[in-house]
C-alpha cells in the first residue's frame, strides 16, 4: 500500500487550495461536490491533499466544530479493498465500514476506527 491522500477538514476549500497551490506548487487535480461536501484534490506528484469543506451538517461539519480545521484522515491506496478489510478484522481492528462504499472521485472506500489505529482515522481507497 501507499499513501493515496491526506484528508484535511476546512471551512474554505477554495481558499486553502489557492494557498497550497501557491506554497507547494500543487495544482488542483479534481473537484466535486459529494455527500454534502465540496471536495478538492491537490496533486503532490502521485499523492494528494483532499480538502473537505462541509456544505451541510454532517461528519465534517461536526469535526470542524469539535476540532477546528486540520488533518482529518490518512488514506491508503489498495488494489483489494475487501482483502484489506479482512486483514484489518483478522488483526482485531474495528472497521467503521464493514463493506466498501462509494467515495469521492468514483473510488470505493472504507474507514478504520481510530480507536484501533493509534488515534488515526485510516481510509482504504481502491482505484
TAGIPE-V37369 format. One record per pair of residues at least 24 apart in sequence whose C-alpha atoms are under 10 Angstrom apart, sorted by the first residue. I is the first residue (numbers start at 1). GAP is how many residues later the second one is. If there is no record, write none. Layout:
I,GAP
I,GAP
This chain:
1,74
1,75
1,76
1,77
1,78
1,79
1,83
1,123
1,124
2,44
2,45
2,73
2,74
2,75
2,76
3,43
3,44
3,45
3,71
3,72
3,73
3,74
3,75
3,120
3,121
3,122
4,42
4,43
4,44
4,45
4,46
4,70
4,71
4,72
4,73
4,74
4,119
4,120
4,121
4,122
4,123
5,36
5,37
5,38
5,39
5,41
5,42
5,43
5,44
5,45
5,46
5,68
5,69
5,70
5,71
5,72
5,118
5,120
6,35
6,41
6,42
6,43
6,44
6,45
6,65
6,66
6,67
6,68
6,69
6,70
6,116
6,117
7,32
7,33
7,34
7,41
7,42
7,43
7,44
7,45
7,63
7,64
7,65
7,66
7,67
7,68
7,114
7,115
7,116
8,31
8,32
8,41
8,42
8,43
8,44
8,45
8,52
8,61
8,62
8,63
8,64
8,65
8,66
9,30
9,41
9,42
9,43
9,44
9,45
9,51
9,52
9,54
9,55
9,58
9,59
9,60
9,61
9,62
9,63
9,64
10,28
10,41
10,42
10,43
10,44
10,50
10,51
10,53
10,54
10,58
10,59
10,60
10,61
10,62
11,27
11,40
11,41
11,42
11,43
11,44
11,49
11,50
11,53
11,57
11,58
12,26
12,39
12,40
12,41
12,42
12,57
13,24
13,25
13,26
13,27
13,28
13,37
13,38
13,39
13,40
13,41
14,24
14,25
14,26
14,37
14,39
16,24
16,35
17,24
17,25
17,32
17,33
17,34
18,24
20,29
30,74
30,75
31,73
31,74
32,72
32,73
33,71
33,72
34,69
34,70
34,71
34,72
35,67
35,68
35,69
36,24
36,25
37,24
37,67
39,65
39,66
40,64
40,65
41,63
41,64
47,28
47,29
47,30
48,27
49,25
49,26
50,24
50,25
50,54
71,49
71,50
72,48
72,49
72,50
73,38
73,41
73,47
73,48
73,49
73,50
74,37
74,46
74,47
74,48
74,49
74,50
75,34
75,35
75,36
75,46
75,47
75,48
75,49
75,50
76,33
76,46
76,47
76,48
76,49
76,50
77,32
77,46
77,47
77,48
77,49
77,50
78,31
78,46
78,47
78,48
78,49
79,45
79,46
79,47
79,48
80,44
80,45
80,46
80,47
81,27
81,28
81,29
81,43
81,44
81,45
81,46
82,27
82,28
82,42
82,44
84,26
84,40
84,41
84,42
85,25
85,26
85,27
85,39
88,24
88,28
88,29
91,25
92,24
93,24
95,27
95,28
96,25
96,26
96,27
97,26
100,24
100,25
100,26
101,24
